Amino acid sequence: MTSAKHKIIMLLALEKKECLRGDKVLTDRQKEILKMIVMEYIKGAKPVGSNLICDTLNCSSATVRSEMATLEDLGLLEKTHTSSGRIPSEEGYRYYVNNLMQPKEISGEDMLKLQLIFSNNQLELSDCIKKSLEIVSDITNYTSVVLGTKSHENTLKEVNIVQLNNNELLVIVITDKGFVEHKKINIEGISIEEVKKTVTLINNMIIGTPIDEISSKLEFEVKPIIGRYVKEHERLYNVFYNVFTNFTNKSVDIMGKSNILKLPEFSQVDKVRDVIEKLDDKIETIVEEDSNDNNNINIYIGKETKIDNDMTVIRTKYKTDREEGTIAIVGPKRMEYDRVVNLLEFIKENIEKK
């Protein structure tokens, strides 16, 4: 009986604690204190004490300490071993993002840098995306990731070649949606006539094939018969197979990886090595879709990233009539969420207008 009663009391206490974490139960002052602590910790990476809050809110230190203790009991703040101040917990960051954060306006200088890229008609869309993410890495000191994929709706329309000199050709791949990819190849020791035969064979056999099925069709349909028509068939087959593999594979670019070294959270050598290895090994995990993804900005904090408990990933998907992909910013939990969200939203809008 005592055990059953104890379980009921514990369940009621847990339910009460969950209710207290709701937006309606935190008082305005508690919300303001939590917001101040999150924003101050983002700026300085140092635990926030009651004095700063007292001066801003014009209330006694006893009142502030009491409110901070309540927020700590609710799991929204944590106390460090080295200071009497508080820092946001993972739940505290989540509460801030969901309930208190207001997107920060992009500065005129940052806006101009990004607009210059997207207004440059000389740049391909992929270059615009990469260069805009490079700028975000520079101005935020975080790491940017772009995972580009060719739209599954694209099918092969044509393969062309342009001779650059005796030993080099430019292979041009065109899809029915107007997407164009080109790659320079070396044909030293192979006649141009042999190359033209190979291109004709490929065009005859795989035009109309969905982009993500081309490699398979080359392997099982083109490879068995190319030797009948082309002398240097093995070498040429491998050259064109690599061209299409590069074209159909996801392209991953990481900008600002070294920015991790500038963050106090990752100042220890072992921690830096661990995080950089995770960026290399789990890069597609960082930007891959999950069941909760949508076309909006998605924020993953700490353990939600499935990478490192001290990291945050903010990402969004983009889609044009020619391709689709994901852009993401990777940084510490102590990230400028309000700034990054607006920057990613701006870049996404410009990608889809380009």
N, C-alpha and C positions, 0 to 999 in steps of 0.2 A: 504494500500500500504506500509506504513511504517512498519507494523507488518510483512508482507510477506517478505520485504527486510531484516528485522532483522533476520527472520528465515533462509533465504538463507545464510546470513553472518555467522550465528552460525553453520550451516551445513558445510560450507566451512572450518570454523575454526576447527571443529571436525575432518573432513577428513584430514586436514593438520596435526593435532596432531597425528592421527593414522599413517600417512605416516612417520612422524618424528620418531615414535617408531620402525620403521623397521630397520633391521640390516644395510642397505646401507646408512642410513642417519646419524647415529651417527658417529662422527669423531673418528679417532683412539685414540685421546687424551681423548675424552669423554668415550669411551669404557674402556680405561685403568684406568681412574678415578673411573668409576663405579665398575670395577673389584677389584680395590684396596680397595674401601670402603666396598664392600661385604666381602672380605677376612679378612680385619681388624676387622670388626664388628663380624664376625664369631669367631675370636680368642679371642677378648676382651669383647664383649657385651657392648661396650661403643661407643657413637657417635664419628664419625671420623671428625676431623677438617682439615682445609686447610693446616696447617703447615707441617704435615706429608707428604702430597701429594706434596707440593712444594719441599721439600727436595729430594724426590724420583724422581720426573719428572724434577727437575731443572728449574722451571718456577715461575713466580711471584705469590704472594698470590692473587692479584687482578684477574689474569687470572684463577686461580683455583676456586676462589669464583664464578666467572662468569659462569664457566662450571658447577659447582655444582648447581647453580641456574637454569641453563638450564635443567639439569637432573631432578631437582625437578619439574620444570614446566611440564616436560614430564611424571611425575608420577612415575619415577624410584627411586627417593630418597625422604626421609621425614625428616623434622626438628622436633626435640623433644622440649618439653617445658623447659627442664632442661639444655640444652646445645646449643651452636651455631653450633655444628657439625651436621652431617647428618647420617642417617641410611638407609639401603635399604628398599624400600617398597615391598609389595608383588609382584608387577609388576617388580620391580628391581631384585628380586630373580629369577623370571621367565625368565627375559631377560638374566641374568647371566647363568642360567642353560642351556637355549636353544642356546646361542650364544658365551659365553665366557669361560665356564667351560671346563677344561681338566682333565679327570680322573687321580687321584693321584696313583702312584705306591704303591703297598702294601709293607710295610717294610719287611726286611728279617725275623725279629723276629715274626711278625704277620703271615707271610706266613708259617713259620715253625710250629707254633701252630696249624694252620688249616690243614696243610698237615698231621701232626701226627694223627689227628682225622680220616681223610678220608682214610689213609693207614692202619688203625687198622681193621684187618679182623674179630676181635672178636665183633665188634660193628654192630648192626643192622642199616639199613639206617636211621630209625627214630631217633635213638640215635645220629648218626653222625650229622644229621640236627640240633637237639636240642643243642648238645654240641658246634657246630660251631657258632650258634647264641648266645650262652652264652658268647663265647669268644668275639664276636663282641660287645656285650653289655658292657663287661668289658673294652675293649680297646677304645671304643668311648664314654662311659657314656650315651648312648641312650638306649631306650627300644627295644627289639627284639620280634617279633611275628612269630610263625609258625602255619599255618593252614593246617593240613594234611588231605587229603581225599583219601580213597581207590578208585582205578580206577573203573569207572562204567562198564568197560569191564570185570572185575573179576566176576566169578561165583563160587559158593561153590563146592569144590571138595570132601571134607571129613571132618568129625568131629571125633577126637580121644580123649581118656582120658588116663591119666597116674596117678596111685594111688601113692600119696606121703607118706601118713600115714593113719591111721584108719579114720581120720576125714577130710582129705584134698585130693583134686584131682586137676590135671592140665588139663584144657580143651584146646585142640589144634584145631584151625580152619585153614584149608588149602584151598586156592583158586586154580583155574585152571592155573593161571599165576605164581604160586609159592609163593604167599604171605602167610606168616604164622603169626598168632596171637595166643597168649596164655594167659590164665587167670586162676588164682588159685581160687578154690571155696571150701566152707565148706559144708560137707555133714553129719555133726554130726546127728545121729539118723536115717540116711537113709542107707539102705543096698547097697552094690556095685552092686548087681544084678539089683536093681531097676534103678540105674544110667545107667547101660549097656542097659537095655530095652529102656530107654529114648533116648540114643544115637542112637541105632539101628533104632528106629522109626523116629528120625529126619533125619538120613542119607537116609532112604528109601523114605521119603516124600519131602525133599527139596534139595537134591544134584542136581546141575545144575541150581539152582536159582541164578539170579543176586544178588550181595551182597546187593544193596540198596532195594531189594524187600523181603529180608528174614524175617524181623520183621513182615511185613504184612502177609506173608504166615504162620508164626508161629501162629499168632493171629487168622486167619480165617480158617486154614486147620488143623493144628496140635492140637491146644487147644481143639477143640470140641470132639476129639476122644481119646486123651491121657489117659483119665480116665478109658477107657476100658482095658488098658494094664498095667498101672502103679498105684500102691497103693498111693504112695506119689506124686501123679501127680501135685497137685497145687504148692507145694514147688519146685519140680524139674522143672516144666514148667517156673516158675518165675526165677529160677537160670539161665536156658539156655536162656531165653528171654533177661535177662540183659547182658549175655555174648555177644549175637549177637548185641544188641543195642549199646553196647560200641564199638564193632568192626566196625559197619557200620556208626556210627556217626562221624562227623568231630572232630578231636582232635585238641584242641587249647592250645598252650603253650605260656606263656608270660615270657620273661626273662628280668631282670633289670628294673622292674617297679619302684623300689625305686630310680633309677637314676634321676627321675624327680625332686626329692628333691634337687639335686645338681645344678640345672639350675637356674640362676638368674631370668629368665623370669617367673618362677613359685615359687618365694620365698614367696609370700603371702599365708597364710594358706588356705583362701577360694579358691584361684586359684589352689593350689595343690589338694585339696579335689575334686574340680570340674573336673580336668583333670584325676585323678585316677578313679573317678566314671565313666567317659566317656570311659576310657580304659576297665573297667570291663563290662559296659553295652553295648558298641558298638564295641566290639572287632572284630566281624565278619564284621562290616561295614568298619573297618580299612583295612581289607585284602580281602574283597569281590571283585569280578570282576565287571567291568563296561564296557560299550560299547566301550570305548577307549582303554581297556586293550589289550595287545599283549604279546608275549613271551619275550619282551625286558624288560629293567628296566623302570618302570613308576614312575614319581615323581609328588606328589600332595602337593601343597603349600597353607597354610592358609585355606581360605574358600573352596578350592578344596578338602580338606580332609573330609568335611562334619562332622567334629568333633569339631575342635577348630581353631579359626583364628590365633593362635600363634604357631600352630604345623605344621610339615611337615611329610608326610608318603612317604617312598620310598619302592617300593615293586616289586616283580617279581614272575612269576609262574615257577614251575618246573614240569617235567613229566618224569617218567621212565616207563618201561614196567610193573611195579607192582603197582605203585601209582602215585598220582599227588597232588599238593598242592601249597601253596603260602608262601613265606617268606617276611618279611617286617621289616623295621627299622622305629621307631617312635621317633621323637625328636622335638626340636624347629625349627622355621623357620630359625634360625641362625645355621643351621646344616652344617657339613663338607660334602657338597654334593659330592665333587670330591673324597673323601676318601670312603664314604659309597657306592657309585655307583660301585667302583671297588671291594670292599669287597663282595657285593651281587652278582656281576657277577662271581667272583671266586667261591663262595659257590655254586651257581646254576650250574656251569660247573662241579664241583666235584660231586654234587648230581647225575647229569645225567650220569656221567661216572661210578659211584659206582656199 
